[in-house]
Amino acid sequence: MAILCYPSTGRNVYKVRFFFADAKKLSSNAQNSKNSFLYCQELVRKHDYENFIATLLLPPGPRQSTIAVRAFNVSVAQVQDQVSQGLIGQMRMKFWSDTLEAIYQDAPPAQLVALQLHEAVRQHKLSKRWFQRLISSRENHLSSKSFQSLSNLEDYAEHSASSILYLTLESLNVRTIESDHAASHIGRAQVQHKVSQNDILKGIDDKRMKDLIFDVASSANAHIEKAKTIMPKMSSEARLALIPLLSVVSYLEQLRKVDFNVFDSRLSQRNPLLPWKMWWNKFRGKI
């Protein structure tokens, strides 16, 4: 007579329950990761379009990390634009400073930018000091958008725009002196071309304003030329990280065509050929 033996089911039931609990947790984490990335991507696309286009040309892993970095930058930069009271602005900056600390302690808050940035930091070992410099540069200019000198503007650029490029390079696992040197010049050129569009210049007579814009544009162009002399020494990955350079070159060329009149309406229009130029330069392997 055959004897049917049934194993004890108690322990197996617990194993099944734990399996489905873990599967549900993994599914939830994956959904949160997807939501945070899509949110960050849309944030950058809406508020930093030219750099968004450049980021799309990066490989998938570095692309997601760079989107997170740029979303963090947009979030911090928006504090000055959205807040008129200094104390409230300082409180929001404190939030982002505390958020950064929590991210590096593997305890990010349930905020979409923070969650995506935590993933980027974990995957690519991004340096905390670049984020700290980014926050401090924005915080120091909460009450004023003006700069006392070109030197002050360049210092701000080094701590803000250049820091983002350093982090982009790190997401590509590029950590070289040459690459950082080129990124420093491009970051300074980026900020100088953007500050020329700022409303702080309103009220200056046409001649003085054009002279001032010409000086700022000339300084930006000098940084571009210095970066170009360094790039041949860099890897293809590093050069890809610095492709935002093309948007600066494009703007400066448009600025020259309108005789350095920053209020010309043509300057506010997006260059429809810029995405194609970026892709073509990536395809050719040169910037």
Disulfide bonds with the S-S distance in Angstrom:
none
